Amino acid sequence: MSAVEPRTARVDFGYTTRTLRGGFFSFRLPVRVVAVSAALALVAAALGIVALTLGDYPLSVAEVVRTIGGGGERFHRLVVLEWRMPVVLAALVFGAVLGIGGAIFQSLTRNPLGSPDVIGFDAGSYTAVVVTILVLGTRDYWSLAGAAIVGGILTAVVVYVLAYRRGVQGFRLIIVGIGVSAMLGSVNSYLITRADLQDAMAVGFWGAGSITRVTWTSMVPVLVGFAVIVAASAALAPSLRRLELGDDAAVTQGTRVGLVRLALIVVGVATTALVTAAAGPLGFIALVAPQLARRLTRSPGVSLLAAAAMGATLLVSAHLISLVVASAYRPVPVGLITVCVGGLYLIWLLVREARRQATTS
């Protein structure tokens, strides 16, 4: 059978799926997840087009669309394609990457608080970059990217070892991660206070999380890393679904639990390291995106596809808000917007979990 034929829809764990079969493959397609992800992708693209109209030189939506299509004035092409397009693309890509990372760790920890920024991996990447800039005096992208990845992985190892007690429970991992993150925060503060004023201001602005300094040159390695992360996530997604059933059930289905979990942690750390190296820490996108996507898709687990689409939508929305605020007041790093909105969500989530536990007990 060479062509792909959709089979009858079925209900799997409470949501509709459609089985696709080809000559050499067969997989189940969750219809609602794909529909919600496509809708979010369209919303993110529309918000991105609106963001392209804002700035010191405002443009209309028609002018932006005409310019993207290859027309428009020469100056419009410079403004839209050379100056603003890399920033909007960064918002979409970084949001998708953070959504994937948050979905991976929330699935591994089986806890809605299990995201790289809460567990402390963001702090590890940030500390490594701060050391690279302030101590080693290096600011090129590859040095920062390598430092962010190494710092995130080392932090993940430390948190994992400290949280290990005949296995790793999600809640213990989160608590240990919060403690390690606080310790790394004090290290960052010490290094900044000991640095020159100009270097300290540069690191402080970078630490706020800003995508406005992204250019096409810096986006090339980011897009390469994004492609690798997406490919690795797609390959590991079936094993991640089996791990959600429990280690014993995953083993019976032929999953090498230890190796798969290690690979997922590396991919999850790479997501936050990639963004941290290019734009600084962008908090709470990884925390919020998977849970909002899960509520929209009504799926039993966290979908990597839906989380990526939601992450892109959230970050490009934050970028749009920062542009609106900048037009009325002064430029605001997008990381401050995500922290403000994400902090409100975290308070709501904690109150909701407390009420749920009080109701069940």
KASULHU-V894415 format. One record per residue. N is the residue number from 1. RES is the residue in one small letter. SS is DSSP state (~ for helix, > for strand, _ for the rest). Layout:
<<N & RES & SS> <N & RES & SS>>
This chain:
<<1 & m & _> <2 & s & _> <3 & a & _> <4 & v & _> <5 & e & >> <6 & p & >> <7 & r & >> <8 & t & >> <9 & a & >> <10 & r & >> <11 & v & >> <12 & d & >> <13 & f & _> <14 & g & _> <15 & y & >> <16 & t & >> <17 & t & >> <18 & r & >> <19 & t & >> <20 & l & >> <21 & r & >> <22 & g & _> <23 & g & _> <24 & f & _> <25 & f & _> <26 & s & >> <27 & f & >> <28 & r & >> <29 & l & >> <30 & p & >> <31 & v & ~> <32 & r & ~> <33 & v & ~> <34 & v & ~> <35 & a & ~> <36 & v & ~> <37 & s & ~> <38 & a & ~> <39 & a & ~> <40 & l & ~> <41 & a & ~> <42 & l & ~> <43 & v & ~> <44 & a & ~> <45 & a & ~> <46 & a & ~> <47 & l & ~> <48 & g & ~> <49 & i & ~> <50 & v & ~> <51 & a & ~> <52 & l & ~> <53 & t & ~> <54 & l & _> <55 & g & _> <56 & d & _> <57 & y & _> <58 & p & _> <59 & l & _> <60 & s & _> <61 & v & ~> <62 & a & ~> <63 & e & ~> <64 & v & ~> <65 & v & ~> <66 & r & ~> <67 & t & ~> <68 & i & ~> <69 & g & _> <70 & g & _> <71 & g & _> <72 & g & _> <73 & e & _> <74 & r & ~> <75 & f & ~> <76 & h & ~> <77 & r & ~> <78 & l & ~> <79 & v & ~> <80 & v & ~> <81 & l & ~> <82 & e & ~> <83 & w & ~> <84 & r & ~> <85 & m & ~> <86 & p & ~> <87 & v & ~> <88 & v & ~> <89 & l & ~> <90 & a & ~> <91 & a & ~> <92 & l & ~> <93 & v & ~> <94 & f & ~> <95 & g & ~> <96 & a & ~> <97 & v & ~> <98 & l & ~> <99 & g & ~> <100 & i & ~> <101 & g & ~> <102 & g & ~> <103 & a & ~> <104 & i & ~> <105 & f & ~> <106 & q & ~> <107 & s & ~> <108 & l & ~> <109 & t & ~> <110 & r & _> <111 & n & _> <112 & p & _> <113 & l & _> <114 & g & _> <115 & s & _> <116 & p & ~> <117 & d & ~> <118 & v & ~> <119 & i & ~> <120 & g & _> <121 & f & ~> <122 & d & ~> <123 & a & ~> <124 & g & ~> <125 & s & ~> <126 & y & ~> <127 & t & ~> <128 & a & ~> <129 & v & ~> <130 & v & ~> <131 & v & ~> <132 & t & ~> <133 & i & ~> <134 & l & ~> <135 & v & _> <136 & l & _> <137 & g & _> <138 & t & _> <139 & r & _> <140 & d & _> <141 & y & ~> <142 & w & ~> <143 & s & ~> <144 & l & ~> <145 & a & ~> <146 & g & ~> <147 & a & ~> <148 & a & ~> <149 & i & ~> <150 & v & ~> <151 & g & ~> <152 & g & ~> <153 & i & ~> <154 & l & ~> <155 & t & ~> <156 & a & ~> <157 & v & ~> <158 & v & ~> <159 & v & ~> <160 & y & ~> <161 & v & ~> <162 & l & ~> <163 & a & ~> <164 & y & _> <165 & r & _> <166 & r & _> <167 & g & _> <168 & v & _> <169 & q & _> <170 & g & ~> <171 & f & ~> <172 & r & ~> <173 & l & ~> <174 & i & ~> <175 & i & ~> <176 & v & ~> <177 & g & ~> <178 & i & ~> <179 & g & ~> <180 & v & ~> <181 & s & ~> <182 & a & ~> <183 & m & ~> <184 & l & ~> <185 & g & ~> <186 & s & ~> <187 & v & ~> <188 & n & ~> <189 & s & ~> <190 & y & ~> <191 & l & ~> <192 & i & ~> <193 & t & ~> <194 & r & ~> <195 & a & _> <196 & d & _> <197 & l & ~> <198 & q & ~> <199 & d & ~> <200 & a & ~> <201 & m & ~> <202 & a & ~> <203 & v & ~> <204 & g & ~> <205 & f & ~> <206 & w & ~> <207 & g & ~> <208 & a & _> <209 & g & _> <210 & s & _> <211 & i & _> <212 & t & _> <213 & r & _> <214 & v & _> <215 & t & _> <216 & w & ~> <217 & t & ~> <218 & s & ~> <219 & m & ~> <220 & v & ~> <221 & p & ~> <222 & v & ~> <223 & l & ~> <224 & v & ~> <225 & g & ~> <226 & f & ~> <227 & a & ~> <228 & v & ~> <229 & i & ~> <230 & v & ~> <231 & a & ~> <232 & a & ~> <233 & s & ~> <234 & a & ~> <235 & a & ~> <236 & l & ~> <237 & a & ~> <238 & p & ~> <239 & s & ~> <240 & l & ~> <241 & r & ~> <242 & r & ~> <243 & l & ~> <244 & e & _> <245 & l & _> <246 & g & _> <247 & d & ~> <248 & d & ~> <249 & a & ~> <250 & a & ~> <251 & v & ~> <252 & t & ~> <253 & q & _> <254 & g & _> <255 & t & _> <256 & r & _> <257 & v & ~> <258 & g & ~> <259 & l & ~> <260 & v & ~> <261 & r & ~> <262 & l & ~> <263 & a & ~> <264 & l & ~> <265 & i & ~> <266 & v & ~> <267 & v & ~> <268 & g & ~> <269 & v & ~> <270 & a & ~> <271 & t & ~> <272 & t & ~> <273 & a & ~> <274 & l & ~> <275 & v & ~> <276 & t & ~> <277 & a & ~> <278 & a & ~> <279 & a & ~> <280 & g & _> <281 & p & _> <282 & l & _> <283 & g & _> <284 & f & _> <285 & i & ~> <286 & a & ~> <287 & l & ~> <288 & v & ~> <289 & a & ~> <290 & p & ~> <291 & q & ~> <292 & l & ~> <293 & a & ~> <294 & r & ~> <295 & r & ~> <296 & l & ~> <297 & t & ~> <298 & r & _> <299 & s & _> <300 & p & _> <301 & g & _> <302 & v & _> <303 & s & _> <304 & l & ~> <305 & l & ~> <306 & a & ~> <307 & a & ~> <308 & a & ~> <309 & a & ~> <310 & m & ~> <311 & g & ~> <312 & a & ~> <313 & t & ~> <314 & l & ~> <315 & l & ~> <316 & v & ~> <317 & s & ~> <318 & a & ~> <319 & h & ~> <320 & l & ~> <321 & i & ~> <322 & s & ~> <323 & l & ~> <324 & v & ~> <325 & v & ~> <326 & a & ~> <327 & s & ~> <328 & a & ~> <329 & y & _> <330 & r & _> <331 & p & _> <332 & v & _> <333 & p & _> <334 & v & ~> <335 & g & ~> <336 & l & ~> <337 & i & ~> <338 & t & ~> <339 & v & ~> <340 & c & ~> <341 & v & ~> <342 & g & ~> <343 & g & ~> <344 & l & ~> <345 & y & ~> <346 & l & ~> <347 & i & ~> <348 & w & ~> <349 & l & ~> <350 & l & ~> <351 & v & ~> <352 & r & ~> <353 & e & ~> <354 & a & ~> <355 & r & ~> <356 & r & ~> <357 & q & ~> <358 & a & ~> <359 & t & ~> <360 & t & ~> <361 & s & _>>
